[in-house]
Amino acid sequence: MRYFLISLHVIVSAILIAMVLLQKGKGADIGAAFGGASQTVFGPRGAASFLAKLTTAAAILFMVTSLGLAVTSSRRSSVMEGVKQPQQTAPAVPLAPPTDSAPAPAPSK
């Protein structure tokens, strides 16, 4: 199931990228406002094109597959479950403090 979702997610993302790149931007007709006549510069855009509707459907499918992958990832066993925890060992016994066998230096005058 997970591999199917990953495959579908990659295909949908490639289709979504292609559709977004094929569409004409909203501001593509802004140049007509200063030199020519265009009714779509500041007015309503009219009916959405077939490509815009298909892009919306692909975006929704992309979000659904993303959510599905997130859910399946949270249900999978953790990678760290197979790792053994280090065993607690008793602390090392500290060494006895060094003995002062050398005489202290005499203060110089």
GIDALIN-V126346 format. One record per residue. N is the residue number from 1. RES is the residue in one small letter. PHI is phi in whole degrees, -180 to 180 (* if undefined). NEAR is the number of other C-alpha atoms within 10 Angstrom. D_LAST is the distance of its C-alpha to the last C-alpha in Angstrom with 2 decimals. Layout:
n = (N | N)
res = (RES | RES)
phi = (PHI | PHI)
near = (NEAR | NEAR)
d_last = (D_LAST | D_LAST)
This chain:
n = (1 | 2 | 3 | 4 | 5 | 6 | 7 | 8 | 9 | 10 | 11 | 12 | 13 | 14 | 15 | 16 | 17 | 18 | 19 | 20 | 21 | 22 | 23 | 24 | 25 | 26 | 27 | 28 | 29 | 30 | 31 | 32 | 33 | 34 | 35 | 36 | 37 | 38 | 39 | 40 | 41 | 42 | 43 | 44 | 45 | 46 | 47 | 48 | 49 | 50 | 51 | 52 | 53 | 54 | 55 | 56 | 57 | 58 | 59 | 60 | 61 | 62 | 63 | 64 | 65 | 66 | 67 | 68 | 69 | 70 | 71 | 72 | 73 | 74 | 75 | 76 | 77 | 78 | 79 | 80 | 81 | 82 | 83 | 84 | 85 | 86 | 87 | 88 | 89 | 90 | 91 | 92 | 93 | 94 | 95 | 96 | 97 | 98 | 99 | 100 | 101 | 102 | 103 | 104 | 105 | 106 | 107 | 108 | 109)
res = (m | r | y | f | l | i | s | l | h | v | i | v | s | a | i | l | i | a | m | v | l | l | q | k | g | k | g | a | d | i | g | a | a | f | g | g | a | s | q | t | v | f | g | p | r | g | a | a | s | f | l | a | k | l | t | t | a | a | a | i | l | f | m | v | t | s | l | g | l | a | v | t | s | s | r | r | s | s | v | m | e | g | v | k | q | p | q | q | t | a | p | a | v | p | l | a | p | p | t | d | s | a | p | a | p | a | p | s | k)
phi = (* | -65 | -68 | -64 | -65 | -65 | -62 | -63 | -63 | -66 | -65 | -64 | -66 | -66 | -65 | -63 | -62 | -63 | -67 | -66 | -71 | -79 | -78 | -86 | -68 | -66 | -92 | -69 | -97 | -67 | -67 | -71 | -68 | -102 | -131 | -147 | -101 | -146 | -90 | -101 | -68 | -117 | -90 | -67 | -81 | 87 | -69 | -70 | -73 | -62 | -66 | -68 | -67 | -67 | -66 | -63 | -64 | -66 | -66 | -65 | -64 | -63 | -67 | -66 | -67 | -63 | -65 | -63 | -67 | -65 | -67 | -68 | -71 | -73 | -85 | -68 | -70 | -71 | -67 | -79 | -67 | -82 | -83 | -80 | -78 | -65 | -79 | -77 | -113 | -67 | -64 | -65 | -75 | -68 | -70 | -66 | -61 | -64 | -88 | -86 | -91 | -89 | -70 | -68 | -65 | -77 | -66 | -90 | -103)
near = (9 | 12 | 9 | 9 | 16 | 15 | 13 | 15 | 20 | 13 | 12 | 20 | 18 | 12 | 17 | 20 | 13 | 12 | 16 | 14 | 10 | 10 | 12 | 10 | 9 | 10 | 10 | 10 | 16 | 14 | 12 | 13 | 13 | 8 | 8 | 10 | 11 | 14 | 12 | 16 | 16 | 11 | 8 | 8 | 11 | 7 | 7 | 8 | 11 | 9 | 13 | 15 | 11 | 14 | 19 | 15 | 14 | 19 | 17 | 13 | 17 | 20 | 15 | 14 | 21 | 15 | 12 | 16 | 18 | 11 | 11 | 13 | 12 | 9 | 9 | 9 | 9 | 10 | 7 | 8 | 8 | 8 | 8 | 7 | 8 | 6 | 6 | 6 | 6 | 6 | 6 | 6 | 6 | 6 | 6 | 6 | 6 | 6 | 6 | 7 | 6 | 6 | 6 | 7 | 6 | 6 | 5 | 4 | 3)
d_last = (88.01 | 84.55 | 85.47 | 88.66 | 86.75 | 84.28 | 87.18 | 89.05 | 85.95 | 85.38 | 89.08 | 89.25 | 86.12 | 87.60 | 90.87 | 89.09 | 87.13 | 90.35 | 92.27 | 89.66 | 89.55 | 93.36 | 93.80 | 94.11 | 91.50 | 92.40 | 91.50 | 93.51 | 96.34 | 94.20 | 95.13 | 98.74 | 97.96 | 97.46 | 100.08 | 102.61 | 104.17 | 102.56 | 103.23 | 100.23 | 97.38 | 96.98 | 99.81 | 100.07 | 99.51 | 102.65 | 103.06 | 100.21 | 101.00 | 101.38 | 98.11 | 96.26 | 97.72 | 96.84 | 93.25 | 93.02 | 94.34 | 91.86 | 88.97 | 90.09 | 90.40 | 86.93 | 85.48 | 87.40 | 86.17 | 82.59 | 82.93 | 84.52 | 81.69 | 79.12 | 80.98 | 81.35 | 77.68 | 76.60 | 78.90 | 77.64 | 75.15 | 71.57 | 70.01 | 67.01 | 69.20 | 69.22 | 65.45 | 63.89 | 61.08 | 57.93 | 57.79 | 55.18 | 52.90 | 50.68 | 47.08 | 44.92 | 43.02 | 39.33 | 37.21 | 35.09 | 31.52 | 29.24 | 27.69 | 24.04 | 24.42 | 21.10 | 18.11 | 15.49 | 12.38 | 9.43 | 6.61 | 3.81 | 0.00)
